[in-house]
Amino acid sequence: MNPLKQKMTMKMKNMFWAALSMTAALVMTSCSSDDNMTEELDPRHRG
């Protein structure tokens, strides 16, 4: 394998792992259960 192709392959692997890490971080932080469903509903809206 020539040095230029080897360098390009390493860059692609690094970019892949960086993108995968960012995606995992986004998924882990955006999926939270902060739904505040403890409030009493207005009795007029019960059905």
Helices and strands as residue ranges (DSSP letters): H 3-30, G 43-45
